[in-house]
Amino acid sequence: MNKPTFAAAVLMSLTVVAHIFGGGPEVNAPIQASDLDPVVRALALVVWHGVSVTLAAIAAALFWLSWHRNQELAFMAIGIQLGFTALFIGVGIISLGTLSPVPQWIAFAIGSSLTAWGLRSG
């Protein structure tokens, strides 16, 4: 078993749980209860659940990578995690002027680092 990749898989699984059970009530529920145009609310719901699916797929891929070496899959998982890291940092700094309200970038940065470590350690 590749321990760094397994640790990344566990972290991503916890991120999925936090997204669904923490972020759902905090972010998605208010959007869905708002007076936004129904099409905007529907698209926000698709994006919300699309992120849920993406996070779950990354977690599954990382668990698989814990026992099977696949450089391409590892690079994809790292790239997606780095993409989320960049999005949270960029939106935090540009739109909010601080990273305090969006600490999610930390989990993605750690996850991508663990995945890269696992890839290097074989």
N, C-alpha and C positions, 0 to 999 in steps of 0.2 A: 504494500500500500504506500502511496505517495502522500506523506503526512502534510506537507504544505498545501497541496491541492485539496486534500480532504478538509483541512481547516478552512480553506476558501469556500468549499461546498457548504459547510456548516454555517459559515458567516452569511453566505448568499441565501440559505434557507431561512435564517433568522431575519434577513432583510425582506424576504417574501412575506413572512408573518407580520413584520412591522408595517409593511406597505398595506397589506389587506386589512389588518385589525386596528392599526393605529392611524394610518393615512386615510383609510376609507371614511371613517367618521369625521376626521379633521378636515379633509380636503374634498373628497368626492361627494359626500352627503350634502355639504352646503352648496356645491355647484348644482347638484340635482334638485335641491329645494329652492333654488334662486329663480328670479324672474327673467333669466336669460332666455333668448329665443330657443324653442324646443329643439331645433336642429343643432344649435351650439351645445345644448345640454346632451343631446344624443351623441354627438361627436366626442365630447369630453368623456362620456361613458365608455365609448369605444377605445379612446386613447388610454383611459385609466386601466381598463381590463387588458389592453394590449401590453401595457407595461407589466401588469401582473403575469401574463403569459411569458413575456420575455425574461423576467426575473426567475420564474420557475424553470424555464428551459435552461438558463445559465446554471442554476443550481443542479439540475439533473445532469447537465454536461460535465460539471465539475466533479460530481460524484462518480460518473463514469470514468473521467480522466484520473481519478484517484487510483484506479486499478489497470487502466489501459493507456498507453502512450499514444497520443495523436497530436502532433505538433500543430496541424492546421486548426483543429478544434480548440486547442489551447489558445492559439493566437486570436481566434474569433472571440472567445470568452474574455480574454484580456482586452481586446479592442472595444467590446461593448461596455465593459466595466470602466475603461478609461474614458469612453464617450460620456457615460453618466457622470463620472467625476468632473469632466470639463464642463458639462452642462450645469451642474449644480454650482461649481465655482464661478462660472461666467455669469449665470443669472443672479447669484448671490451678490457678486461685486457690482455688476452693471445695473441691475434692476433694484437691488435692495441696499447697496452700499456696505454690506456686511455679510459674512458667512454664517453668523449666529443662527438665523432662522432656518438654514438649510444644511444641517450637519451630515446629511446623507452622503455627501461626497467622501466623507472619511471611510465609510464602509466599503464604498466602491474602490477607493484608492488602496485600502488594505487588501481587499479581495484580489485586485489585479496584481498587486505585489506578491501575494501568496501564490497566485497562479503562475506568475513568472518564475518565482523561486522553485515551485514544483516542476516546471518545465526544465529548468536548468539542472535540477538535482536528479532528474530522470526517474 
